[in-house]
Amino acid sequence: KAGVTQTPRYLIKTRGQQVTLSCSPISGHRSVSWYQQTPGQGLQFLFEYFSETQRNKGNFPGRFSGRQFSNSRSEMNVSTLELGDSALYLCASSPRTTSGRDEQYFGPGTRLTVT
Amino acid sequence: KQEVTQIPAALSVPEGENLVLNCSFTDSAIYNLQWFRQDPGKGLTSLLLIQSSQREQTSGRLNASLDKSSGRSTLYIAASQPGDSATYLCAVRVMNSNSGYALNFGKGTSLLVTP
């Protein structure tokens, strides 16, 4: 079974631009979560999507948004990029069983550099 | 707010040593705890998943324990090898009031195993 895939793997953008990152979960997984990793703050939760609905959101400004499609693929968008948005963006998928005890599987990440 | 702490932040050991990595969390209302490994610039590889009702899990040379009541987990690595050099992250899965999930991560322990 193929793992979580993220595209693109690397991205360089200019301050003020916007960017869209994509995540394809493991086949059969219905939940997709996004995380931002920076050297200073570590790994921080952005949001979780399940059944095309945002179920949880971390403490990030409204410039960070996302969506999920009917095939469970997800995109996240960052508008008006700032230098501080430079980070590794990681996507995780899980089956989203009713027990809540799912293991999370992470993709390789998208490295975003804002200049 | 759930806080996850990992001690030590960095560790250097000679090959062959057994070692213990520590993780503590402030709120015992967790669904599970996962240990991950991250190589530089890469995504996260899941090592062990411990459900909230379990006390420990083992995989090869790795053993993870969980004491939910005291908010502690340990990752034991036996007979360390240079290939074990990486950053080890622990994360607890929590749920918000809207039945949305998130992983709260520690800052990680950077492990270096020297030949």
Interface residues (C-beta under 8 A of the other chain):
Chain A: S31 S33 Y35 G42 L43 Q44 F45 E48 F50 Q54 R55 N56 K57 G58 L88 L90 A92 S99 G100 R101 D102 E103 Q104 Y105 F106 G107 P108 G109 R111
Chain B: Y31 N32 Q34 F36 G41 K42 G43 L44 T45 S46 L49 Q51 S52 L89 A91 R93 M95 N96 N98 S99 G100 Y101 A102 L103 N104 F105 G106 K107 G108
